[in-house]
Amino acid sequence: MVDDLLVARNPDPESSLTRPLAQEWAYRWLGACLAELDAAARTADTEATFASGGPVPAAAPRPAEVREWARAHGLPVNDRGRISADVVRQYLAAATDRCTSVRR
C-alpha cells in the first residue's frame, strides 16, 4: 500500500531505486555502529585502568568582560588589541574574590 502511494506521488522510474538504496545504507550504518560498540566493549577493561584526567580548567575570560570591568574600576585599557597581563590578573583576582564571597 505504501509503495503504491510512493509510486503515485513520484512516477519517476528511478525513484524505485531510492528505497532499497536507503535501506542498504541504513543497514551499513547500523552494522558499523554495532562493530564500534563491540570494539568499545572489548577495550572497556583497558580503559578502566587509565588515570583520571582531573578537573577541567576554567575558560579564559572574554576580553569584552575584562575591558568592561577595567573601565568600571578606572584602569586604562584600549578598545582593541591585547589586554595587559596585569589587568587580566586583577580581573581574575576580583572574580575569584566575588566567587568566594558568594559561596560563604
C-alpha positions in Angstrom: 0.0 0.0 0.0 2.8 2.5 0.9 4.7 1.5 -2.2 1.6 2.3 -4.3 1.4 5.7 -2.7 5.1 6.4 -3.3 4.8 5.5 -7.0 1.6 7.5 -7.3 3.3 10.6 -5.9 6.6 10.2 -7.8 6.1 8.3 -11.1 9.9 8.6 -11.9 11.2 5.1 -12.6 14.5 5.8 -10.8 12.6 6.5 -7.6 12.0 2.8 -7.2 15.8 2.5 -6.6 15.8 5.1 -3.7 14.2 3.0 -1.1 16.4 -0.2 -1.4 19.4 2.0 -1.6 18.4 3.9 1.6 17.8 0.6 3.3 21.2 -0.7 2.3 23.0 2.3 3.6 20.9 2.3 6.8 21.9 -1.3 7.4 25.6 -0.5 6.6 25.5 2.3 9.2 23.8 0.1 11.8 26.4 -2.6 11.1 29.2 0.0 11.6 27.6 1.1 14.9 27.4 -2.5 16.2 31.1 -3.0 15.2 32.1 0.1 17.1 30.1 -0.9 20.2 31.7 -4.3 20.1 35.2 -2.8 19.8 34.4 -0.4 22.7 33.2 -3.4 24.9 36.5 -5.2 24.2 38.6 -2.3 25.4 36.5 -1.4 28.4 38.8 -3.2 30.8 41.8 -1.4 29.4 40.1 2.0 29.6 39.3 1.4 33.2 43.0 1.4 34.0 43.6 4.8 32.6 44.3 7.6 35.1 41.6 10.2 35.6 42.1 13.5 33.8 41.3 15.7 36.8 39.2 18.9 36.7 38.8 20.9 33.6 40.5 24.3 33.8 38.3 27.4 33.8 37.9 29.1 30.4 39.9 32.3 29.9 37.8 35.4 30.5 36.3 37.1 27.4 38.2 40.3 26.5 35.0 42.3 26.4 34.2 41.4 30.1 37.8 42.3 31.1 37.6 45.6 29.4 34.2 46.4 30.9 35.5 45.5 34.3 38.7 47.5 33.9 36.8 50.6 32.7 34.4 50.3 35.7 37.4 50.3 38.0 39.3 53.1 36.4 42.0 51.0 34.8 43.4 52.1 31.4 42.5 49.7 28.6 42.4 50.0 24.9 39.3 49.4 22.8 41.1 46.8 20.7 44.2 44.7 20.9 45.9 42.7 23.7 44.9 43.4 27.2 47.9 43.7 29.6 48.6 40.7 31.8 48.4 42.9 34.9 44.8 44.0 34.1 43.8 40.3 33.4 45.4 39.3 36.7 43.5 41.9 38.6 40.2 40.9 36.9 40.8 37.2 37.8 41.6 38.1 41.4 38.5 40.2 41.6 36.4 37.4 40.0 37.8 34.9 42.5 37.0 37.2 45.4 33.4 37.6 44.2 33.0 33.8 43.8 34.5 33.2 47.3 32.3 35.8 48.9 29.1 34.4 47.2 29.9 30.9 48.5 30.3 31.9 52.1 
